[in-house]
């Protein structure tokens, strides 16, 4: 959660696809490529699982690698072609 004005009586939740930096946050940060946050109010973005990727920002989920492609690690921004 975050608040960006003085005199707060409550805090805003960051939207899905973004996260706050934790206690005392004044803004939300969009998730970087290869990461996602699927819930509102998140405090971190999660790395895309093996076999999935996301090449944009502010993701709420990751895409599965297409047929004929793969990625064995986490946090992929692209999938590699099978050789």
N, C-alpha and C positions, 0 to 999 in steps of 0.2 A: 504494500500500500504506500501511497505517497500523498503529499500535500504541498502545493507551491505558493501559498499565500500565508500571511501572518494571521494570527487569531483563529486558528483552526479549531473546530469542535469535533471533527471527524476526518477520516482520510479517504481518498479515492482508491479503488482497486485498479491495477493495470489491466488492460484488456488482454484477452488471449492473443498470443503472438508477440507479447512484450513481457517485461519483468521489471520489478523495482530492485534497487540495490540493498534493500533491507531497512532496518530501523533508521529513521531520520531522512529517508529518501524524499527528494523534491521533484522527481521526474521519473518517467518510465523509459526504458530502453528497448527498442525492437530487437527481436531475436535475429542473430546474424545467420548468414547462409550456413546450411548444415546443422542448424538447431531449430527447435520449436518449443512452444509453450501452449498447451491445449486448454488451459484453465485461466479464468480471470484471477487476479490477485497473486500471480506467481512471483517468486523471488529469484528464479533462475530459469534459463532456457536449457532444454535437454538436447543432447546430441542425437541426431537421427540414428536409428539402429542399423546394424549390418543389413545390407540388402535394400536399403532405402536411402533417399537423398532429398535435398531441397536446395535449389540454387538461387533463391530470392531471399528477401528478409521478411520478418513479421509472420513467420509460419505458425500455423496451428496444428499441422501434421506434416509428415514427410511422404513423398511418393515412393512406391515400390520401383525398383530397377526394372526396366522393360525386358522383355524376352531377348535373350542373346547378350545381356549385359549383367554386370555384377559389381558389388563393392563389399569387401569382406570386413572392413573396419567400421567405425562409427563416425558420425559427423560428416558424412559425404556431401559434397556439393555437385557431384556427378557420378555416373556409373561407367565402368570400363567395359569395352566390347570383349566378348569371349574370343580367344584366338584358337 
